[in-house]
Amino acid sequence: MQRLRFRLTISRAQLLQYYQGHTAALSVITEQGLRLQVALHHFRSFVGHDGLNGRFEIELTEQRQLHRLHRLS
C-alpha cells in the first residue's frame, strides 16, 4: 500500500460551488509532490460548518485505487 499526505483548505462557499457545479473530484498535490484526483464524495464525512479543512492521508492499493482516507489533523 502507498500512503500519501496532503492538506486541504476549502471554504463552505467553495464547496457549495463544487457541489452545484457537479464537480466529481478534487485535484490535490501531495506532500510527496504527486498530483491526485480524489472523488469528492470521499470527503463528505470530513465537511464541517466552515468547509473542508485539515491534513489528510490516503492509502492506495497497488492498482492505485483508494483503500482508505482519513484526517490526521
N, CA, C and O atoms as CSV, one atom per row, in Angstrom:
chain,resi,resn,atom,element,x,y,z
A,1,MET,N,N,0.834,-1.179,0.000
A,1,MET,CA,C,0.000,0.000,0.000
A,1,MET,C,C,0.884,1.249,0.000
A,1,MET,O,O,1.936,1.294,0.637
A,2,GLN,N,N,0.427,2.239,-0.723
A,2,GLN,CA,C,1.125,3.512,-0.772
A,2,GLN,C,C,0.338,4.510,0.057
A,2,GLN,O,O,-0.883,4.605,-0.068
A,3,ARG,N,N,1.038,5.254,0.905
A,3,ARG,CA,C,0.397,6.278,1.735
A,3,ARG,C,C,0.904,7.643,1.302
A,3,ARG,O,O,2.107,7.873,1.180
A,4,LEU,N,N,-0.042,8.539,1.076
A,4,LEU,CA,C,0.277,9.898,0.650
A,4,LEU,C,C,-0.472,10.873,1.546
A,4,LEU,O,O,-1.597,10.610,1.972
A,5,ARG,N,N,0.169,12.000,1.825
A,5,ARG,CA,C,-0.451,13.015,2.692
A,5,ARG,C,C,-0.593,14.331,1.948
A,5,ARG,O,O,0.212,14.672,1.081
A,6,PHE,N,N,-1.648,15.066,2.314
A,6,PHE,CA,C,-1.912,16.363,1.697
A,6,PHE,C,C,-2.776,17.205,2.614
A,6,PHE,O,O,-3.431,16.688,3.519
A,7,ARG,N,N,-2.771,18.509,2.372
A,7,ARG,CA,C,-3.607,19.467,3.115
A,7,ARG,C,C,-4.714,19.981,2.214
A,7,ARG,O,O,-4.540,20.139,1.006
A,8,LEU,N,N,-5.849,20.235,2.829
A,8,LEU,CA,C,-6.967,20.862,2.124
A,8,LEU,C,C,-7.516,21.994,2.969
A,8,LEU,O,O,-7.684,21.859,4.181
A,9,THR,N,N,-7.790,23.098,2.323
A,9,THR,CA,C,-8.490,24.217,2.949
A,9,THR,C,C,-9.473,24.730,1.913
A,9,THR,O,O,-9.113,25.476,1.002
A,10,ILE,N,N,-10.716,24.317,2.070
A,10,ILE,CA,C,-11.772,24.703,1.127
A,10,ILE,C,C,-12.923,25.274,1.937
A,10,ILE,O,O,-13.481,24.591,2.796
A,11,SER,N,N,-13.276,26.508,1.671
A,11,SER,CA,C,-14.351,27.162,2.423
A,11,SER,C,C,-15.703,26.526,2.104
A,11,SER,O,O,-15.861,25.806,1.118
A,12,ARG,N,N,-16.639,26.810,2.947
A,12,ARG,CA,C,-18.001,26.297,2.740
A,12,ARG,C,C,-18.566,26.807,1.403
A,12,ARG,O,O,-19.203,26.052,0.670
A,13,ALA,N,N,-18.332,28.077,1.094
A,13,ALA,CA,C,-18.831,28.661,-0.159
A,13,ALA,C,C,-18.201,27.964,-1.372
A,13,ALA,O,O,-18.885,27.691,-2.358
A,14,GLN,N,N,-16.908,27.680,-1.295
A,14,GLN,CA,C,-16.248,26.975,-2.395
A,14,GLN,C,C,-16.817,25.567,-2.555
A,14,GLN,O,O,-17.038,25.108,-3.676
A,15,LEU,N,N,-17.050,24.890,-1.448
A,15,LEU,CA,C,-17.622,23.542,-1.522
A,15,LEU,C,C,-19.004,23.554,-2.166
A,15,LEU,O,O,-19.332,22.675,-2.963
A,16,LEU,N,N,-19.807,24.547,-1.822
A,16,LEU,CA,C,-21.133,24.653,-2.431
A,16,LEU,C,C,-21.022,24.822,-3.939
A,16,LEU,O,O,-21.823,24.265,-4.690
A,17,GLN,N,N,-20.033,25.588,-4.383
A,17,GLN,CA,C,-19.826,25.749,-5.824
A,17,GLN,C,C,-19.439,24.424,-6.467
A,17,GLN,O,O,-19.889,24.113,-7.570
A,18,TYR,N,N,-18.606,23.642,-5.781
A,18,TYR,CA,C,-18.235,22.331,-6.306
A,18,TYR,C,C,-19.471,21.452,-6.472
A,18,TYR,O,O,-19.682,20.841,-7.520
A,19,TYR,N,N,-20.285,21.401,-5.414
A,19,TYR,CA,C,-21.466,20.542,-5.452
A,19,TYR,C,C,-22.491,21.030,-6.476
A,19,TYR,O,O,-23.102,20.218,-7.171
A,20,GLN,N,N,-22.685,22.340,-6.578
A,20,GLN,CA,C,-23.650,22.880,-7.535
A,20,GLN,C,C,-23.169,22.717,-8.967
A,20,GLN,O,O,-23.975,22.583,-9.888
A,21,GLY,N,N,-21.862,22.728,-9.150
A,21,GLY,CA,C,-21.294,22.557,-10.484
A,21,GLY,C,C,-21.111,21.101,-10.856
A,21,GLY,O,O,-20.614,20.778,-11.935
A,22,HIS,N,N,-21.514,20.235,-9.956
A,22,HIS,CA,C,-21.429,18.798,-10.189
A,22,HIS,C,C,-19.992,18.334,-10.421
A,22,HIS,O,O,-19.734,17.451,-11.240
A,23,THR,N,N,-19.066,18.942,-9.689
A,23,THR,CA,C,-17.670,18.523,-9.762
A,23,THR,C,C,-17.550,17.138,-9.150
A,23,THR,O,O,-18.044,16.902,-8.047
A,24,ALA,N,N,-16.912,16.241,-9.839
A,24,ALA,CA,C,-16.816,14.862,-9.390
A,24,ALA,C,C,-15.587,14.597,-8.529
A,24,ALA,O,O,-15.589,13.671,-7.717
A,25,ALA,N,N,-14.524,15.411,-8.699
A,25,ALA,CA,C,-13.275,15.110,-7.995
A,25,ALA,C,C,-12.522,16.371,-7.633
A,25,ALA,O,O,-12.672,17.416,-8.268
A,26,LEU,N,N,-11.706,16.249,-6.595
A,26,LEU,CA,C,-10.775,17.301,-6.212
A,26,LEU,C,C,-9.391,16.896,-6.684
A,26,LEU,O,O,-9.030,15.720,-6.632
A,27,SER,N,N,-8.629,17.854,-7.137
A,27,SER,CA,C,-7.248,17.619,-7.524
A,27,SER,C,C,-6.373,18.159,-6.402
A,27,SER,O,O,-6.474,19.331,-6.042
A,28,VAL,N,N,-5.517,17.310,-5.851
A,28,VAL,CA,C,-4.653,17.704,-4.748
A,28,VAL,C,C,-3.198,17.400,-5.104
A,28,VAL,O,O,-2.903,16.496,-5.886
A,29,ILE,N,N,-2.307,18.178,-4.510
A,29,ILE,CA,C,-0.877,17.919,-4.623
A,29,ILE,C,C,-0.437,17.360,-3.273
A,29,ILE,O,O,-0.619,18.010,-2.243
A,30,THR,N,N,0.131,16.178,-3.273
A,30,THR,CA,C,0.563,15.554,-2.027
A,30,THR,C,C,1.862,16.168,-1.535
A,30,THR,O,O,2.555,16.863,-2.278
A,31,GLU,N,N,2.183,15.908,-0.285
A,31,GLU,CA,C,3.447,16.367,0.282
A,31,GLU,C,C,4.633,15.736,-0.441
A,31,GLU,O,O,5.750,16.250,-0.379
A,32,GLN,N,N,4.387,14.632,-1.120
A,32,GLN,CA,C,5.428,13.951,-1.878
A,32,GLN,C,C,5.562,14.520,-3.294
A,32,GLN,O,O,6.410,14.073,-4.067
A,33,GLY,N,N,4.721,15.511,-3.634
A,33,GLY,CA,C,4.799,16.175,-4.925
A,33,GLY,C,C,3.990,15.533,-6.041
A,33,GLY,O,O,4.144,15.909,-7.203
A,34,LEU,N,N,3.139,14.581,-5.717
A,34,LEU,CA,C,2.299,13.924,-6.718
A,34,LEU,C,C,0.938,14.601,-6.801
A,34,LEU,O,O,0.413,15.075,-5.793
A,35,ARG,N,N,0.379,14.645,-7.978
A,35,ARG,CA,C,-0.980,15.175,-8.164
A,35,ARG,C,C,-1.951,13.997,-8.179
A,35,ARG,O,O,-1.763,13.025,-8.910
A,36,LEU,N,N,-2.988,14.106,-7.358
A,36,LEU,CA,C,-4.028,13.074,-7.284
A,36,LEU,C,C,-5.382,13.695,-7.550
A,36,LEU,O,O,-5.623,14.854,-7.213
A,37,GLN,N,N,-6.256,12.926,-8.150
A,37,GLN,CA,C,-7.659,13.308,-8.228
A,37,GLN,C,C,-8.427,12.340,-7.336
A,37,GLN,O,O,-8.355,11.122,-7.499
A,38,VAL,N,N,-9.160,12.914,-6.392
A,38,VAL,CA,C,-9.909,12.114,-5.429
A,38,VAL,C,C,-11.376,12.488,-5.558
A,38,VAL,O,O,-11.729,13.667,-5.526
A,39,ALA,N,N,-12.220,11.494,-5.702
A,39,ALA,CA,C,-13.653,11.739,-5.841
A,39,ALA,C,C,-14.171,12.534,-4.645
A,39,ALA,O,O,-13.872,12.205,-3.497
A,40,LEU,N,N,-14.931,13.559,-4.915
A,40,LEU,CA,C,-15.429,14.477,-3.897
A,40,LEU,C,C,-16.252,13.762,-2.822
A,40,LEU,O,O,-16.223,14.162,-1.659
A,41,HIS,N,N,-16.973,12.724,-3.193
A,41,HIS,CA,C,-17.835,12.049,-2.213
A,41,HIS,C,C,-17.033,11.386,-1.084
A,41,HIS,O,O,-17.597,11.107,-0.026
A,42,HIS,N,N,-15.751,11.131,-1.278
A,42,HIS,CA,C,-14.934,10.531,-0.221
A,42,HIS,C,C,-14.705,11.499,0.940
A,42,HIS,O,O,-14.340,11.069,2.034
A,43,PHE,N,N,-14.913,12.785,0.719
A,43,PHE,CA,C,-14.652,13.796,1.745
A,43,PHE,C,C,-15.896,14.191,2.535
A,43,PHE,O,O,-15.786,14.982,3.472
A,44,ARG,N,N,-17.052,13.680,2.199
A,44,ARG,CA,C,-18.302,14.129,2.837
A,44,ARG,C,C,-18.270,14.049,4.358
A,44,ARG,O,O,-18.760,14.956,5.030
A,45,SER,N,N,-17.709,12.995,4.904
A,45,SER,CA,C,-17.715,12.844,6.368
A,45,SER,C,C,-16.775,13.829,7.066
A,45,SER,O,O,-16.814,13.953,8.290
A,46,PHE,N,N,-15.941,14.524,6.311
A,46,PHE,CA,C,-14.988,15.474,6.882
A,46,PHE,C,C,-15.433,16.926,6.748
A,46,PHE,O,O,-14.756,17.821,7.253
A,47,VAL,N,N,-16.539,17.175,6.089
A,47,VAL,CA,C,-17.017,18.541,5.864
A,47,VAL,C,C,-17.686,19.058,7.132
A,47,VAL,O,O,-18.555,18.399,7.703
A,48,GLY,N,N,-17.266,20.255,7.565
A,48,GLY,CA,C,-17.862,20.897,8.732
A,48,GLY,C,C,-18.550,22.194,8.331
A,48,GLY,O,O,-18.672,22.498,7.145
A,49,HIS,N,N,-18.996,22.950,9.315
A,49,HIS,CA,C,-19.680,24.216,9.045
A,49,HIS,C,C,-18.774,25.221,8.339
A,49,HIS,O,O,-19.249,26.070,7.586
A,50,ASP,N,N,-17.480,25.121,8.583
A,50,ASP,CA,C,-16.544,26.061,7.970
A,50,ASP,C,C,-15.977,25.548,6.646
A,50,ASP,O,O,-15.172,26.236,6.017
A,51,GLY,N,N,-16.375,24.376,6.221
A,51,GLY,CA,C,-15.902,23.816,4.958
A,51,GLY,C,C,-15.126,22.530,5.163
A,51,GLY,O,O,-15.481,21.702,6.003
A,52,LEU,N,N,-14.082,22.374,4.402
A,52,LEU,CA,C,-13.257,21.164,4.441
A,52,LEU,C,C,-11.821,21.590,4.713
A,52,LEU,O,O,-11.159,22.177,3.857
A,53,ASN,N,N,-11.355,21.288,5.911
A,53,ASN,CA,C,-10.024,21.726,6.323
A,53,ASN,C,C,-9.291,20.592,7.016
A,53,ASN,O,O,-9.896,19.803,7.740
A,54,GLY,N,N,-7.998,20.515,6.793
A,54,GLY,CA,C,-7.202,19.559,7.536
A,54,GLY,C,C,-6.091,18.949,6.715
A,54,GLY,O,O,-5.915,19.236,5.531
A,55,ARG,N,N,-5.358,18.104,7.386
A,55,ARG,CA,C,-4.289,17.332,6.764
A,55,ARG,C,C,-4.807,15.896,6.673
A,55,ARG,O,O,-5.311,15.343,7.651
A,56,PHE,N,N,-4.679,15.313,5.507
A,56,PHE,CA,C,-5.261,14.005,5.237
A,56,PHE,C,C,-4.195,13.016,4.796
A,56,PHE,O,O,-3.144,13.388,4.275
A,57,GLU,N,N,-4.501,11.746,5.021
A,57,GLU,CA,C,-3.661,10.673,4.499
A,57,GLU,C,C,-4.552,9.740,3.698
A,57,GLU,O,O,-5.633,9.351,4.140
A,58,ILE,N,N,-4.078,9.394,2.521
A,58,ILE,CA,C,-4.800,8.481,1.649
A,58,ILE,C,C,-3.931,7.243,1.456
A,58,ILE,O,O,-2.723,7.341,1.239
A,59,GLU,N,N,-4.559,6.094,1.537
A,59,GLU,CA,C,-3.863,4.840,1.260
A,59,GLU,C,C,-4.380,4.308,-0.064
A,59,GLU,O,O,-5.586,4.198,-0.281
A,60,LEU,N,N,-3.439,3.978,-0.949
A,60,LEU,CA,C,-3.778,3.461,-2.268
A,60,LEU,C,C,-3.324,2.011,-2.387
A,60,LEU,O,O,-2.278,1.633,-1.860
A,61,THR,N,N,-4.115,1.209,-3.081
A,61,THR,CA,C,-3.722,-0.165,-3.362
A,61,THR,C,C,-2.633,-0.155,-4.433
A,61,THR,O,O,-2.294,0.895,-4.978
A,62,GLU,N,N,-2.097,-1.319,-4.723
A,62,GLU,CA,C,-1.081,-1.415,-5.774
A,62,GLU,C,C,-1.644,-1.042,-7.144
A,62,GLU,O,O,-0.892,-0.681,-8.050
A,63,GLN,N,N,-2.971,-1.129,-7.296
A,63,GLN,CA,C,-3.631,-0.734,-8.547
A,63,GLN,C,C,-3.996,0.750,-8.538
A,63,GLN,O,O,-4.703,1.228,-9.424
A,64,ARG,N,N,-3.503,1.479,-7.518
A,64,ARG,CA,C,-3.728,2.923,-7.350
A,64,ARG,C,C,-5.196,3.264,-7.108
A,64,ARG,O,O,-5.664,4.340,-7.480
A,65,GLN,N,N,-5.912,2.339,-6.483
A,65,GLN,CA,C,-7.298,2.570,-6.074
A,65,GLN,C,C,-7.307,3.008,-4.608
A,65,GLN,O,O,-6.470,2.572,-3.818
A,66,LEU,N,N,-8.255,3.869,-4.256
A,66,LEU,CA,C,-8.357,4.332,-2.876
A,66,LEU,C,C,-8.727,3.165,-1.968
A,66,LEU,O,O,-9.714,2.467,-2.201
A,67,HIS,N,N,-7.928,2.968,-0.940
A,67,HIS,CA,C,-8.226,1.948,0.066
A,67,HIS,C,C,-8.811,2.606,1.318
A,67,HIS,O,O,-9.780,2.116,1.897
A,68,ARG,N,N,-8.197,3.734,1.725
A,68,ARG,CA,C,-8.650,4.410,2.931
A,68,ARG,C,C,-8.241,5.872,2.878
A,68,ARG,O,O,-7.184,6.218,2.349
A,69,LEU,N,N,-9.089,6.721,3.432
A,69,LEU,CA,C,-8.822,8.149,3.549
A,69,LEU,C,C,-9.166,8.553,4.971
A,69,LEU,O,O,-10.260,8.262,5.453
A,70,HIS,N,N,-8.244,9.220,5.645
A,70,HIS,CA,C,-8.562,9.727,6.969
A,70,HIS,C,C,-7.867,11.057,7.227
A,70,HIS,O,O,-6.849,11.389,6.620
A,71,ARG,N,N,-8.461,11.805,8.157
A,71,ARG,CA,C,-7.907,13.109,8.504
A,71,ARG,C,C,-6.905,12.908,9.639
A,71,ARG,O,O,-7.191,12.230,10.625
A,72,LEU,N,N,-5.730,13.508,9.481
A,72,LEU,CA,C,-4.698,13.439,10.503
A,72,LEU,C,C,-4.844,14.557,11.517
A,72,LEU,O,O,-4.622,14.357,12.711
A,73,SER,N,N,-5.217,15.737,11.036
A,73,SER,CA,C,-5.391,16.884,11.940
A,73,SER,C,C,-6.313,17.895,11.317
A,73,SER,O,O,-6.588,18.934,11.918
